[in-house]
Amino acid sequence: MEAYDMTTIGTFFKEGDGYRGLVSTASVQGCARITPDPAEPGTYVLSIGERVFGHARADADGLAVTIHAPHAPAGGWARLIKRDGYYLLTV
């Protein structure tokens, strides 16, 4: 399935070794960051302010994301996919 067939729940831009953007779902909304997890190399933490709402792991297609929020879309699974100068968080 191509990213354009999926629902976009966020748009991000690369910032240093992480990403910054906006997320909007039924249970999670706001300015979000995806930053490397210092406790586990190769993984990332998704947060809005101090609230962690997910984790991600890099793979060949981008980042495989698990959203830890009640009523998360697509059972909590999402992908961060690179586009032309930005990234889409899709379910």
C-alpha positions as CSV (number, residue, x, y, z in Angstrom):
1,M,0.0,0.0,0.0
2,E,1.4,3.4,-0.9
3,A,1.5,6.3,1.6
4,Y,-1.0,8.3,-0.4
5,D,-3.6,5.5,0.2
6,M,-3.1,5.9,4.0
7,T,-4.5,8.4,6.4
8,T,-2.1,11.2,7.4
9,I,-2.2,12.0,11.1
10,G,0.9,14.1,11.2
11,T,3.5,16.1,9.2
12,F,7.1,16.4,10.4
13,F,10.3,18.1,9.4
14,K,13.8,16.8,10.1
15,E,15.5,18.6,13.0
16,G,19.0,17.4,14.0
17,D,18.9,13.7,14.7
18,G,15.1,13.8,15.2
19,Y,11.9,15.3,13.8
20,R,9.5,18.1,14.8
21,G,5.9,18.5,13.6
22,L,2.1,18.4,14.2
23,V,0.0,15.4,15.1
24,S,-3.8,15.2,15.1
25,T,-5.9,12.2,16.0
26,A,-9.0,11.7,18.1
27,S,-6.9,11.3,21.2
28,V,-3.6,13.0,20.5
29,Q,-3.2,16.6,19.2
30,G,-0.4,19.1,19.2
31,C,3.2,20.0,18.4
32,A,5.2,16.8,18.6
33,R,8.8,15.7,18.5
34,I,10.4,12.4,17.5
35,T,13.7,12.1,19.3
36,P,16.3,9.3,19.7
37,D,15.7,7.2,22.8
38,P,18.9,7.4,24.8
39,A,17.9,4.2,26.7
40,E,17.7,2.1,23.6
41,P,19.9,2.8,20.5
42,G,18.0,2.7,17.2
43,T,14.7,3.6,18.7
44,Y,12.9,7.0,19.0
45,V,10.4,8.5,21.4
46,L,7.3,10.4,20.3
47,S,6.2,13.2,22.6
48,I,4.1,16.3,22.9
49,G,5.7,18.4,25.6
50,E,6.7,16.0,28.4
51,R,4.0,13.5,27.4
52,V,5.4,10.4,25.7
53,F,2.7,8.9,23.4
54,G,4.7,6.5,21.3
55,H,7.9,4.8,20.2
56,A,9.5,4.1,16.8
57,R,12.2,2.0,15.2
58,A,14.0,2.7,12.0
59,D,13.6,0.3,9.1
60,A,14.2,0.4,5.3
61,D,11.0,2.3,4.6
62,G,11.3,5.0,7.3
63,L,10.2,4.7,10.9
64,A,7.7,2.0,12.2
65,V,5.7,3.7,14.9
66,T,3.6,2.4,17.8
67,I,1.3,5.0,19.3
68,H,0.5,4.4,23.0
69,A,-2.8,6.3,23.3
70,P,-6.4,5.2,24.0
71,H,-8.3,4.8,20.7
72,A,-5.2,5.1,18.6
73,P,-5.9,4.8,14.9
74,A,-5.0,1.6,13.1
75,G,-4.5,-0.3,16.4
76,G,-1.7,2.0,17.3
77,W,0.5,1.3,14.3
78,A,1.8,4.1,12.0
79,R,4.7,4.9,9.7
80,L,6.8,8.0,9.3
81,I,7.5,8.2,5.5
82,K,9.8,10.6,3.8
83,R,8.3,12.9,1.1
84,D,9.8,15.8,-0.8
85,G,11.4,17.9,2.0
86,Y,9.1,16.6,4.8
87,Y,7.7,13.5,6.4
88,L,4.2,12.1,6.8
89,L,3.0,10.1,9.8
90,T,0.4,7.8,8.3
91,V,-1.8,5.0,9.5
